[in-house]
Amino acid sequence: MNTDKTRAIVLKAIRYGDNSLIVKLLTEQNGLQSFMVKGAYNKTAKIRAALFQPLTLLEAVRVNSRGELGYLKEANVEYAYQDIPININKNAIVLFLSELLSKSIQESETDLELFEFIHHALTHLDALENNYADYPLKFSIELSRFLGFSPNTDSYQPGYIFDLEEGCFRHDGTSVNYLIDNNLSGLFFKLCKNNIFDDARLNFTNNERRQLLEAVITYYKLHVSGFNEMKSGDILKTVLQ
C-alpha cells in the first residue's frame, strides 16, 4: 500500500452517512484533493471529525488511490491556532476565508507558492493582536494574484472608477456593467497597494469595508467560473469594525 505524508489545509468537510466525512484539503504536495474519512464520528475513531474544522493546518498521511476519493491513514494538527478558536471575530474571518478558498481553488495541480501563502496568512492572522478588520479584504486581493486575476492598478488616477469585469481602472464608467464608483475606487486602489503582512490599519469606515467586501465578492463571481453566493459574507459584515 503506497502512502505519503504532506502538510494540508482543510477547506471543507461534509458529513457522509452516520459516521463518516468527505473532506476537501489543499495539500502541499498534491494540490487540491478530496478524502473519505470513515468512522470520524465514532468515539474510538483514530481520525476524529473535530480535526477538520475550517482551515485547520494538518499533517496527514494519505493512501494513494486511483479513485476520485483518497483515504487518510493518519491526520494530526501541524500548527495549533492559539487565538482563532476563542476569538469570535477571527473565527468569522476564517469561515469567510474558508468559503472563499473552497469556491475559488478549482485546479488540482501542486502549487507550492499558493500553499505557502495561505499557510503563512493563517498563522499571521492567528498571531495578530489588533488591526485585523481589513484582513479579509487584504487576503482576497492577495489571493486573486495567485489565481491569475489580480486587479490592474497601472491606469489608476484620482476620480477614476474600477471596472470589475475588465479588472482595471477607467476614466468613464458609462458603458461599464460592474464597477466600483469613483468615491470608493480610491479606497480600492489603496487596498490593492497594501501588503497583507503589513499590519497597518487602512482607516476604512465600517460602511466602506462592507461596500468593498461586496465589490470584491462580485469581482470573484466575475472571474471564477461557477462562483456562487457567499453564505459567510453577511456574518463577516457584522464583525468588520
C-alpha positions as CSV (number, residue, x, y, z in Angstrom):
1,M,0.0,0.0,0.0
2,N,1.5,3.3,-1.2
3,T,1.4,6.2,1.3
4,D,2.9,9.6,1.6
5,K,3.0,12.4,4.1
6,T,2.0,16.0,3.4
7,R,1.0,19.2,5.1
8,A,-2.6,20.1,4.3
9,I,-5.2,22.9,4.9
10,V,-8.8,21.9,5.5
11,L,-11.1,23.8,3.0
12,K,-14.4,21.9,3.5
13,A,-15.8,18.9,5.4
14,I,-19.2,17.3,4.6
15,R,-20.8,14.6,6.8
16,Y,-21.3,11.4,4.8
17,G,-23.7,8.8,6.2
18,D,-23.9,8.5,10.0
19,N,-20.3,8.4,11.0
20,S,-18.1,9.4,8.1
21,L,-16.8,12.6,6.4
22,I,-15.8,13.7,3.0
23,V,-13.1,16.4,3.3
24,K,-11.6,18.7,0.7
25,L,-7.9,19.5,1.5
26,L,-5.4,21.7,-0.1
27,T,-2.3,19.6,0.2
28,E,1.3,20.9,-0.1
29,Q,2.5,18.0,-2.3
30,N,-0.5,17.2,-4.4
31,G,-2.7,20.3,-4.6
32,L,-6.5,20.1,-4.1
33,Q,-7.7,16.6,-3.1
34,S,-10.8,15.0,-1.5
35,F,-10.7,12.2,1.0
36,M,-13.1,9.9,2.7
37,V,-12.6,9.7,6.5
38,K,-14.5,6.6,7.6
39,G,-16.0,6.5,11.2
40,A,-14.8,10.0,12.0
41,Y,-17.7,10.5,14.4
42,N,-17.1,7.2,16.3
43,K,-15.8,7.7,19.9
44,T,-12.9,5.3,19.2
45,A,-12.0,6.9,15.8
46,K,-8.3,7.2,15.1
47,I,-9.0,10.3,13.0
48,R,-11.7,12.4,14.6
49,A,-14.2,14.8,12.9
50,A,-13.0,17.6,15.1
51,L,-9.7,17.7,13.2
52,F,-11.5,19.1,10.1
53,Q,-12.6,22.5,11.3
54,P,-12.3,25.1,8.6
55,L,-8.7,26.0,7.7
56,T,-7.1,23.7,10.3
57,L,-3.5,23.1,9.4
58,L,-2.8,19.4,9.3
59,E,0.0,16.9,8.7
60,A,-1.6,14.0,7.0
61,V,-0.6,10.6,5.7
62,R,-2.7,9.7,2.7
63,V,-3.2,6.3,1.0
64,N,-2.7,6.6,-2.8
65,S,-5.9,5.7,-4.6
66,R,-6.9,5.5,-8.3
67,G,-10.4,6.7,-7.5
68,E,-11.7,10.3,-7.0
69,L,-11.6,9.9,-3.3
70,G,-8.4,9.2,-1.4
71,Y,-8.1,7.8,2.1
72,L,-6.3,9.2,5.1
73,K,-4.3,6.8,7.2
74,E,-3.2,9.5,9.7
75,A,-4.0,13.1,10.4
76,N,-2.7,15.4,13.1
77,V,-2.7,19.1,13.8
78,E,0.5,20.6,12.3
79,Y,0.1,24.1,13.8
80,A,-2.4,24.7,16.7
81,Y,-4.1,28.0,16.5
82,Q,-3.9,29.9,19.8
83,D,-6.3,32.8,19.3
84,I,-8.6,31.9,16.3
85,P,-10.7,29.3,18.2
86,I,-11.5,31.7,21.1
87,N,-11.8,34.9,19.1
88,I,-15.3,35.3,17.6
89,N,-14.2,38.0,15.1
90,K,-11.3,35.9,13.8
91,N,-13.5,32.9,13.7
92,A,-15.9,34.7,11.4
93,I,-13.0,35.8,9.2
94,V,-11.8,32.1,9.0
95,L,-15.2,31.0,7.9
96,F,-15.2,33.6,5.2
97,L,-11.7,32.7,4.0
98,S,-12.6,29.0,4.0
99,E,-15.6,29.5,1.9
100,L,-13.7,31.9,-0.5
101,L,-10.9,29.4,-0.9
102,S,-13.3,26.4,-1.4
103,K,-15.2,28.2,-4.1
104,S,-12.0,29.7,-5.8
105,I,-9.4,26.9,-5.9
106,Q,-10.6,24.5,-8.6
107,E,-7.3,23.2,-10.0
108,S,-5.8,20.1,-8.5
109,E,-2.2,20.8,-9.6
110,T,0.5,21.3,-7.0
111,D,1.1,25.0,-6.3
112,L,3.7,25.4,-3.5
113,E,3.6,29.2,-3.6
114,L,-0.2,29.3,-3.1
115,F,0.0,26.8,-0.3
116,E,2.8,28.7,1.5
117,F,0.9,32.0,1.1
118,I,-2.3,30.6,2.7
119,H,-0.4,28.8,5.4
120,H,1.6,31.9,6.3
121,A,-1.5,34.1,6.1
122,L,-3.4,31.9,8.6
123,T,-0.6,31.7,11.1
124,H,-0.2,35.5,10.8
125,L,-3.9,36.1,11.4
126,D,-3.7,33.9,14.5
127,A,-0.8,36.0,15.9
128,L,-2.4,39.4,15.2
129,E,-3.4,41.2,18.4
130,N,-5.3,44.0,16.6
131,N,-5.9,45.7,13.3
132,Y,-7.4,42.7,11.6
133,A,-10.8,44.2,10.5
134,D,-9.3,44.7,7.0
135,Y,-7.8,41.3,6.9
136,P,-10.5,39.6,4.7
137,L,-10.2,42.3,2.1
138,K,-6.4,42.1,2.1
139,F,-6.4,38.3,1.8
140,S,-9.0,38.4,-1.0
141,I,-6.9,40.8,-3.1
142,E,-3.7,38.8,-2.5
143,L,-5.4,35.5,-3.3
144,S,-6.6,36.9,-6.7
145,R,-2.9,37.4,-7.6
146,F,-2.2,33.7,-7.1
147,L,-5.3,32.8,-9.0
148,G,-4.4,34.9,-12.0
149,F,-6.9,37.8,-12.0
150,S,-5.2,40.4,-9.9
151,P,-6.6,43.9,-10.3
152,N,-4.6,46.0,-12.7
153,T,-3.8,49.3,-10.9
154,D,-1.5,50.8,-13.6
155,S,-4.1,53.1,-15.1
156,Y,-5.3,54.5,-11.7
157,Q,-5.9,58.2,-11.3
158,P,-7.9,60.0,-8.7
159,G,-11.5,60.1,-9.7
160,Y,-11.4,57.0,-11.9
161,I,-13.8,54.1,-11.5
162,F,-12.8,50.4,-11.2
163,D,-14.2,48.2,-13.9
164,L,-14.8,44.9,-12.1
165,E,-15.4,42.9,-15.3
166,E,-12.2,44.0,-17.0
167,G,-10.2,44.3,-13.8
168,C,-8.8,47.8,-14.4
169,F,-9.4,51.5,-13.7
170,R,-11.2,53.7,-16.2
171,H,-12.0,57.3,-16.6
172,D,-15.6,56.8,-17.7
173,G,-18.0,54.2,-16.3
174,T,-20.9,54.9,-18.6
175,S,-20.7,51.7,-20.5
176,V,-19.4,49.5,-17.6
177,N,-21.8,46.9,-16.2
178,Y,-20.0,46.2,-13.0
179,L,-18.0,48.9,-11.3
180,I,-16.7,50.5,-8.1
181,D,-17.7,54.1,-8.2
182,N,-15.2,56.9,-8.1
183,N,-15.7,57.6,-4.4
184,L,-14.9,54.1,-3.4
185,S,-12.3,53.3,-6.1
186,G,-9.6,55.4,-4.4
187,L,-10.0,53.2,-1.3
188,F,-9.9,50.1,-3.5
189,F,-6.7,51.3,-5.1
190,K,-5.3,51.8,-1.5
191,L,-6.3,48.3,-0.7
192,C,-4.7,46.8,-3.8
193,K,-1.4,48.5,-2.9
194,N,-1.4,47.2,0.7
195,N,0.6,44.2,1.7
196,I,-1.4,41.6,3.7
197,F,1.5,41.1,6.1
198,D,1.7,44.9,6.8
199,D,-0.4,45.3,9.9
200,A,-1.1,49.0,9.4
201,R,-4.8,49.8,9.7
202,L,-6.3,51.2,6.4
203,N,-8.6,53.5,8.3
204,F,-11.7,52.4,6.3
205,T,-15.1,53.1,8.0
206,N,-17.3,50.1,8.7
207,N,-19.6,51.1,5.8
208,E,-16.6,51.4,3.4
209,R,-15.4,47.9,4.4
210,R,-18.8,46.4,3.8
211,Q,-19.1,48.1,0.4
212,L,-15.6,47.0,-0.6
213,L,-16.4,43.5,0.6
214,E,-19.4,43.4,-1.7
215,A,-17.3,44.6,-4.6
216,V,-14.6,42.1,-4.0
217,I,-17.2,39.2,-3.9
218,T,-18.6,40.5,-7.2
219,Y,-15.1,40.6,-8.6
220,Y,-14.7,36.9,-7.7
221,K,-18.0,36.0,-9.2
222,L,-17.0,37.6,-12.5
223,H,-13.6,36.0,-12.7
224,V,-14.1,32.5,-11.1
225,S,-16.2,30.0,-13.1
226,G,-19.1,28.7,-11.0
227,F,-18.5,31.0,-8.1
228,N,-21.9,31.5,-6.5
229,E,-23.3,33.4,-3.5
230,M,-21.1,33.6,-0.3
231,K,-23.0,32.4,2.7
232,S,-20.5,33.7,5.2
233,G,-20.4,37.3,3.8
234,D,-23.3,38.6,5.9
235,I,-21.8,37.2,9.1
236,L,-18.5,38.8,8.3
237,K,-20.0,42.2,7.7
238,T,-21.1,42.2,11.4
239,V,-17.5,41.9,12.6
240,L,-15.7,44.2,10.2
241,Q,-15.3,47.0,12.7
